[in-house]
Amino acid sequence: MAARYLRYIVFAIVALVVLFFISSSSSVPGREYAQSATDLLKDSGSRWRGSQEAHGDVKESHPDQGTTPNTHAGLPPATNSGPRMNATFVTLARNSDVWEIARSIRQVEDRFNKKFNYDWVFLNDQPFDDQFKAVTSALTSGNTKYGEIPKEHWSFPEWIDQDKAAKVRADMAARKIIYGDSISYRHMCRYESGFFFRHPLMLDYEWYWRVEPSIELFCDIDYDTFKFMADNKKKYSFTLSLYEYVETIPTLWESTKKWMKNHPEHIVEGNSMGFLSDDGGDTYNHCHFALDKDGGFFYERWGDAPVHSIAAGLTLKKEEIHFFNDIAYYHVPFTHCPTGEQYRMDHKCHCNPKDNFDWNGYSCERFAWPIILLIVASVLVACFILILSVRPILNLVHSMRNPRSRYEPLGPHMSMSERRAMAKNIY
C-alpha cells in the first residue's frame, strides 16, 4: 500500500518538473527574438534614426499650483491624502514626437496625475519649438519645464574610435539588429543610462517617473505612487521586465564584473544578483553599470534598461525594488495587464488580460514559476503524507466496525482472513 502512494508522490513530482520545463522551454532569445522584435517595432523604428541635432532652452510654463490631490468626478479619491512628494514626470522627446507624447500625457493625466498635479520635465537635444510647448503645457495639470541636453552628454566621447564605431553600426545593420545602425539611439541610451538625472532641471526633484511617447495606462491609479514608494522604502520600480537582445550587449556583463571587482564597496548585501545571473555572477542572463569608458554604448549597442536594471540589482536591496503589478501599462509592443477581473472592473481597465506579457517566454516575470511550482509541490507532498498517515487509521476504524476482519499486531494492513489465505498459498 505504501509503495502505491510512493508512486503517486513520484508521479506528482515528475508532472511538476515537466510543467516547469514546458513553462521555460523558450530558448534564450538571441537573433530570432531581435528579428521578431524588429517586426513588432517597425512602426516606431524611425524615432531614433537620423542626424544629431542642436540643443534647446529651458522654460517653465505653469505658475505654482497647490499640492492637495485633486479628485475628479467618476474617479475614486486618492488613498493618500496630504502634500505631494517632491517628484516629477520626465520625458526625453523630439519636436516631431509632439503628438505621440501628447497621447502619453493624456493617458497619465486621465488615469493618475489630474488628482495630484505633479510637474513634467521635457528634455531634448535641440530647442523645443512653440508647438511642442503649447500642446504639452495645455495637457498637463502641473508645471511643465523644458530643458536642453548638454552637448557632452549627447555626442561621441573623445575616447571613442569613430571608425570602429561606424563598422559596428554597419555590421549590426547587415544583421538586421533593431536600431543597430542608429547613432541617435545610442546617444539616447547613453544619456538615459547615466546623465538625465544630472540635468539642472532634475536636480530640483527627489523622485521621477519616466514616460515615453505613445505609452498607455489601461487602469485608474487611485493612490500616489511616489508616496507609496517613499512610505515603503522603495527606490526603484518597474512594470515590465524582459530579456535584452543578446547581440547588443556581449561585453556588458564583463564590464560590470570588472566594476564590481574594483568597487566592492558599492555592492550591497541582500541584492538581486540572483535575478541578474544564474550562477552567482559568472554569466549574465540578459535580463538587465558598466563604465562609460569601456565604449559599449557605441562599440556595441548597450541599452539603458539593462544598465538601470544591473545598477539597481547590485546596489539596492531586494526589498528596495518594487514591481507595480497593479499598473496596467503598454509600451510598444509589450503590455502588462492585471489578470484579476474584479480589479480591472474596479479600476476601469480597458486592457485584455490575454495580452499580458508577464508569462511570455521572453518575460523575466516567468522566473517566478520555479517559486510557484515549489509551493505547489510542497502542498501536494504534504497532502500525500497526510493521506498516508490517515489511511491506516481509517482502515482500523473500518475493521473495528467489521467483525469478520481484525488486524494482527505484525500486519496492520492485512486482515486475519487474508493472512490465512496467504498461509495456505505459501505453505
NORBELFEN-V772009 format. One record per backbone hydrogen bond with DSSP energy under -1.0 kcal/mol. CO is the residue of the C=O (numbers start at 0). NH is the residue of the N-H. E is the energy in kcal/mol with one decimal. If there is no record, write none. Layout:
co | nh | e
CO | NH | E
CO | NH | E
//
This chain:
co | nh | e
0 | 4 | -1.6
1 | 5 | -2.2
2 | 6 | -2.0
3 | 7 | -1.6
4 | 8 | -2.3
5 | 9 | -2.5
6 | 10 | -2.7
7 | 11 | -2.5
8 | 12 | -2.4
9 | 13 | -2.6
10 | 14 | -2.5
11 | 15 | -2.1
12 | 16 | -2.3
13 | 17 | -2.6
14 | 18 | -2.4
15 | 19 | -2.3
16 | 20 | -2.3
17 | 21 | -2.3
18 | 22 | -2.2
19 | 23 | -1.4
21 | 24 | -1.2
29 | 33 | -2.3
30 | 34 | -2.6
31 | 35 | -2.3
32 | 36 | -3.0
33 | 37 | -1.8
34 | 38 | -1.6
35 | 39 | -2.2
36 | 40 | -2.4
40 | 43 | -1.6
43 | 46 | -1.4
45 | 48 | -1.3
54 | 126 | -1.2
58 | 145 | -1.5
71 | 74 | -1.8
84 | 86 | -1.8
85 | 205 | -2.3
85 | 206 | -1.9
87 | 208 | -1.9
88 | 120 | -3.1
89 | 210 | -2.3
90 | 122 | -2.8
93 | 96 | -1.5
94 | 97 | -1.5
96 | 100 | -3.0
97 | 101 | -1.8
98 | 102 | -1.5
99 | 103 | -1.5
99 | 213 | -2.1
100 | 104 | -2.8
101 | 105 | -2.4
102 | 106 | -2.0
103 | 107 | -2.6
104 | 108 | -3.1
105 | 109 | -2.5
106 | 110 | -2.3
107 | 111 | -1.9
107 | 112 | -2.4
108 | 113 | -2.0
110 | 220 | -2.6
111 | 114 | -1.5
112 | 115 | -1.1
112 | 116 | -3.6
114 | 69 | -2.9
118 | 88 | -2.4
119 | 144 | -2.4
120 | 90 | -2.6
121 | 146 | -2.9
122 | 92 | -2.3
123 | 148 | -2.1
128 | 132 | -1.9
129 | 133 | -2.7
130 | 134 | -2.7
131 | 135 | -2.2
132 | 136 | -2.3
133 | 137 | -1.5
135 | 139 | -1.2
142 | 119 | -2.7
143 | 60 | -2.1
144 | 121 | -3.3
146 | 123 | -1.6
149 | 152 | -1.6
150 | 153 | -1.4
156 | 159 | -1.7
160 | 164 | -2.4
161 | 165 | -2.3
162 | 166 | -2.0
163 | 167 | -1.9
164 | 168 | -2.0
165 | 169 | -2.2
166 | 170 | -2.3
167 | 171 | -2.6
168 | 172 | -2.2
169 | 173 | -2.1
170 | 174 | -1.6
171 | 176 | -2.4
172 | 175 | -1.3
176 | 179 | -2.8
178 | 181 | -1.3
182 | 186 | -2.1
183 | 187 | -2.5
184 | 188 | -2.5
185 | 189 | -2.4
186 | 190 | -2.5
187 | 191 | -3.0
188 | 192 | -1.5
189 | 193 | -1.5
190 | 194 | -2.4
190 | 195 | -1.9
194 | 197 | -2.1
195 | 198 | -1.4
198 | 201 | -1.1
198 | 202 | -1.2
201 | 204 | -1.7
206 | 87 | -1.3
208 | 89 | -2.0
215 | 329 | -2.1
217 | 349 | -1.2
221 | 78 | -1.9
223 | 227 | -2.3
224 | 228 | -2.0
225 | 229 | -2.2
226 | 230 | -3.1
227 | 231 | -1.9
228 | 233 | -3.3
229 | 232 | -1.2
235 | 321 | -2.7
237 | 323 | -2.4
240 | 363 | -1.9
244 | 247 | -1.3
245 | 248 | -1.3
247 | 300 | -1.9
250 | 254 | -2.2
251 | 255 | -2.1
252 | 256 | -2.7
253 | 257 | -2.0
254 | 258 | -2.2
255 | 259 | -2.7
256 | 260 | -2.2
257 | 261 | -2.0
258 | 262 | -2.0
262 | 265 | -1.6
263 | 266 | -1.3
269 | 317 | -2.3
271 | 274 | -1.6
271 | 275 | -1.3
272 | 276 | -2.8
275 | 284 | -1.8
285 | 243 | -3.1
290 | 293 | -1.5
291 | 294 | -1.8
294 | 297 | -1.5
294 | 298 | -3.3
295 | 299 | -1.0
295 | 301 | -1.4
302 | 306 | -1.2
303 | 307 | -2.7
304 | 308 | -2.6
305 | 309 | -2.6
306 | 310 | -2.4
307 | 311 | -2.8
308 | 312 | -2.7
309 | 313 | -1.9
310 | 314 | -2.3
311 | 315 | -1.6
312 | 271 | -2.7
313 | 267 | -1.7
316 | 319 | -1.8
317 | 320 | -1.6
319 | 234 | -3.4
319 | 235 | -1.6
321 | 237 | -1.7
322 | 324 | -2.0
323 | 326 | -1.1
327 | 217 | -1.8
328 | 335 | -3.3
329 | 215 | -1.7
330 | 333 | -2.8
333 | 330 | -2.3
334 | 356 | -2.9
335 | 328 | -1.6
339 | 343 | -2.0
340 | 344 | -2.2
341 | 345 | -2.7
342 | 346 | -1.9
343 | 348 | -2.7
344 | 347 | -1.2
346 | 219 | -3.0
351 | 354 | -2.5
352 | 355 | -1.5
356 | 359 | -2.2
359 | 362 | -1.9
361 | 242 | -2.1
363 | 366 | -1.9
364 | 367 | -1.9
365 | 368 | -2.1
367 | 371 | -2.2
368 | 372 | -3.2
369 | 373 | -2.2
370 | 374 | -2.1
371 | 375 | -2.6
372 | 376 | -3.1
373 | 377 | -2.4
374 | 378 | -2.3
375 | 379 | -2.6
376 | 380 | -2.7
377 | 381 | -2.3
378 | 382 | -2.2
379 | 383 | -2.4
380 | 384 | -2.5
381 | 385 | -2.2
382 | 386 | -2.3
383 | 387 | -2.7
384 | 388 | -1.8
385 | 389 | -2.3
386 | 390 | -2.8
389 | 393 | -2.4
390 | 394 | -2.6
391 | 395 | -2.4
392 | 396 | -2.4
393 | 397 | -2.5
394 | 398 | -2.6
395 | 399 | -2.1
396 | 400 | -1.3
401 | 404 | -1.7
405 | 415 | -1.2
410 | 413 | -1.9
414 | 418 | -2.2
415 | 419 | -2.4
416 | 420 | -2.1
417 | 421 | -2.3
418 | 422 | -2.4
419 | 423 | -2.1
420 | 424 | -1.7
421 | 425 | -2.6
422 | 426 | -2.9
//
